[in-house]
Amino acid sequence: MPASQSDDILAALKQTAAALRDGGIEFALGGGLAAWARGGPPTEHDIDYLVRPDDTEAALAALRKCGMRTDVPPEGWLAKAWCDGVLIDLINAPMGITIDDDFFARCDQISVAAVSMPVMPLDDVLVGKLLALNEHNLDFGPPLQWARSLREQIDWIDVEERTIGSPFARTFLTMLGELGVIPIARHAACK
């Protein structure tokens, strides 16, 4: 049984997932909550949903219809909403992942807080997080927690192959090997 999640996050999760579903938006739960739904640690950060780029505006409209404030920041790969103070990220172009039919086919339908919804595969959660790491955003904390608690559910060869171009991802995988969380990463032999 996953560790307890905050009541505020769960209430916002239920409300926003229902709004997207009722608005006819295909979505998947991502980020820390996708890991939590599969048995990982709770998160207090935000709620991440993955939507197709062409569905972003319709997703925002569905959330606005429920009274939520929305915004489209200049980054271009996400939009934001707030549900009773909880930040909702609508991500349409995560690094290393295309949100398309193949992506949604990889998602599992899971009951999350008693609401059935598609949940992003852990491999994709890690790939997106590891490829987003850079000199200014180098927080290994969440992916380390996910790796330690969910290691048996992750295809480490797939994650390594998809992130091999990132020195930060290679460092993370080496650290996991050194900590004994996963077998020693193969990338050293791939050079």
C-alpha positions as CSV (number, residue, x, y, z in Angstrom):
1,M,0.0,0.0,0.0
2,P,1.5,3.4,-1.0
3,A,2.3,5.8,1.8
4,S,-0.4,8.4,2.6
5,Q,-0.9,11.3,0.3
6,S,-2.1,14.7,1.5
7,D,-5.8,15.3,1.5
8,D,-5.3,18.6,-0.6
9,I,-3.4,16.7,-3.3
10,L,-6.0,13.9,-3.4
11,A,-9.0,16.3,-3.5
12,A,-7.4,18.2,-6.4
13,L,-6.4,15.0,-8.2
14,K,-10.0,13.8,-8.1
15,Q,-11.5,17.1,-9.2
16,T,-9.0,17.7,-12.0
17,A,-9.1,14.1,-13.4
18,A,-12.9,14.2,-13.4
19,A,-12.8,17.6,-15.2
20,L,-10.4,16.3,-17.9
21,R,-12.4,13.1,-18.3
22,D,-15.7,14.9,-18.5
23,G,-14.2,17.3,-21.0
24,G,-13.3,14.4,-23.3
25,I,-9.5,15.0,-22.9
26,E,-7.2,12.0,-23.2
27,F,-4.7,12.4,-20.4
28,A,-2.3,10.3,-18.2
29,L,-1.2,11.0,-14.6
30,G,2.6,11.6,-14.5
31,G,5.4,12.7,-12.3
32,G,5.6,11.9,-8.6
33,L,1.9,10.9,-8.4
34,A,2.4,8.3,-11.1
35,A,5.2,6.8,-9.0
36,W,3.0,7.0,-5.9
37,A,0.1,5.3,-7.7
38,R,2.5,2.4,-8.3
39,G,3.7,2.2,-4.7
40,G,6.2,4.9,-4.5
41,P,6.6,7.7,-1.9
42,P,4.0,10.5,-1.6
43,T,4.6,13.9,-3.2
44,E,3.6,17.3,-2.0
45,H,4.8,19.2,-5.0
46,D,2.1,19.3,-7.7
47,I,0.0,17.2,-10.0
48,D,1.3,16.4,-13.5
49,Y,-0.9,15.3,-16.3
50,L,0.3,14.5,-19.8
51,V,-1.9,15.6,-22.7
52,R,-1.4,15.8,-26.4
53,P,-0.1,19.2,-27.6
54,D,-3.3,19.7,-29.6
55,D,-5.4,19.0,-26.5
56,T,-3.7,21.6,-24.3
57,E,-6.2,24.4,-24.8
58,A,-9.2,22.1,-24.5
59,A,-7.7,20.7,-21.2
60,L,-7.3,24.3,-19.9
61,A,-10.9,25.1,-20.9
62,A,-12.2,22.0,-19.1
63,L,-10.4,23.1,-15.9
64,R,-11.5,26.7,-16.3
65,K,-15.1,25.4,-16.6
66,C,-14.7,24.0,-13.1
67,G,-13.6,27.4,-11.8
68,M,-9.8,26.9,-11.9
69,R,-7.4,29.7,-12.7
70,T,-5.1,28.8,-15.7
71,D,-2.0,30.1,-17.3
72,V,0.2,29.4,-20.3
73,P,3.8,30.2,-19.4
74,P,6.4,31.0,-22.1
75,E,8.2,27.6,-21.9
76,G,5.8,26.2,-24.5
77,W,5.8,22.6,-23.3
78,L,3.3,23.0,-20.4
79,A,0.3,24.9,-19.2
80,K,-0.8,25.4,-15.6
81,A,-3.9,25.5,-13.5
82,W,-4.6,25.8,-9.8
83,C,-7.2,23.8,-7.9
84,D,-7.7,25.1,-4.4
85,G,-4.1,26.2,-4.2
86,V,-2.7,22.9,-5.7
87,L,-0.6,23.4,-8.8
88,I,-1.6,21.4,-11.8
89,D,0.9,21.0,-14.7
90,L,-0.5,20.0,-18.1
91,I,2.6,18.7,-19.9
92,N,2.4,18.3,-23.6
93,A,6.1,17.8,-24.6
94,P,8.2,16.2,-21.9
95,M,11.8,15.7,-22.8
96,G,12.4,12.4,-24.6
97,I,8.7,11.4,-24.8
98,T,6.1,12.1,-27.5
99,I,2.6,12.2,-26.3
100,D,0.7,10.2,-28.9
101,D,-1.2,7.0,-29.4
102,D,1.8,4.9,-28.6
103,F,2.4,6.8,-25.3
104,F,-1.2,6.3,-24.2
105,A,-1.0,2.6,-25.2
106,R,1.9,2.2,-22.8
107,C,-0.1,3.7,-19.9
108,D,-1.9,1.5,-17.4
109,Q,-5.4,2.1,-16.2
110,I,-5.0,2.3,-12.4
111,S,-7.4,3.3,-9.6
112,V,-5.8,6.3,-8.0
113,A,-7.6,7.7,-5.0
114,A,-10.7,5.7,-6.1
115,V,-10.6,7.3,-9.6
116,S,-9.7,5.1,-12.5
117,M,-7.2,6.9,-14.8
118,P,-4.3,6.2,-17.2
119,V,-1.0,6.4,-15.4
120,M,2.3,7.1,-17.1
121,P,4.8,4.2,-17.2
122,L,7.6,4.5,-14.7
123,D,10.2,4.2,-17.4
124,D,8.7,7.3,-19.1
125,V,8.5,9.1,-15.7
126,L,12.2,8.5,-15.1
127,V,13.3,9.3,-18.7
128,G,11.5,12.6,-18.6
129,K,12.8,13.5,-15.2
130,L,16.4,12.5,-16.0
131,L,16.5,14.3,-19.3
132,A,15.2,17.5,-17.6
133,L,18.2,17.6,-15.3
134,N,20.8,20.3,-16.0
135,E,23.2,22.5,-14.2
136,H,20.4,24.7,-12.9
137,N,18.0,21.9,-12.0
138,L,20.0,19.0,-10.5
139,D,17.7,17.4,-7.9
140,F,18.3,13.7,-7.7
141,G,16.0,13.4,-4.7
142,P,12.7,12.4,-6.3
143,P,14.1,10.0,-8.9
144,L,16.3,8.4,-6.2
145,Q,13.2,7.8,-4.1
146,W,11.3,6.3,-7.0
147,A,14.3,4.1,-8.0
148,R,14.7,2.8,-4.5
149,S,11.1,2.0,-3.9
150,L,10.0,0.9,-7.4
151,R,13.2,-0.6,-8.9
152,E,11.6,-3.9,-9.7
153,Q,9.0,-2.2,-11.9
154,I,11.5,-0.2,-14.0
155,D,13.1,-1.4,-17.2
156,W,16.6,-0.1,-16.4
157,I,18.1,-1.0,-19.8
158,D,15.3,1.0,-21.5
159,V,15.9,4.0,-19.2
160,E,19.6,3.9,-19.8
161,E,19.3,3.6,-23.6
162,R,16.9,6.5,-23.8
163,T,18.9,8.8,-21.6
164,I,22.5,7.8,-22.6
165,G,23.1,11.2,-24.1
166,S,22.7,13.1,-20.8
167,P,25.7,13.3,-18.5
168,F,23.3,13.9,-15.6
169,A,21.3,10.8,-16.4
170,R,24.6,8.7,-16.7
171,T,25.7,10.1,-13.3
172,F,22.4,9.2,-11.7
173,L,22.5,5.7,-13.1
174,T,26.1,5.3,-12.0
175,M,25.1,6.5,-8.5
176,L,22.3,3.9,-8.4
177,G,24.8,1.2,-9.3
178,E,27.2,2.3,-6.7
179,L,24.4,2.3,-4.1
180,G,23.4,-1.2,-5.1
181,V,19.9,-0.1,-6.1
182,I,20.4,-1.4,-9.7
183,P,23.2,-3.5,-11.3
184,I,26.1,-1.3,-12.3
185,A,25.1,0.8,-15.3
186,R,26.3,-0.4,-18.7
187,H,27.0,3.0,-20.2
188,A,30.7,2.8,-19.4
189,A,31.0,-0.2,-21.7
190,C,29.0,1.6,-24.5
191,K,31.6,4.3,-25.1
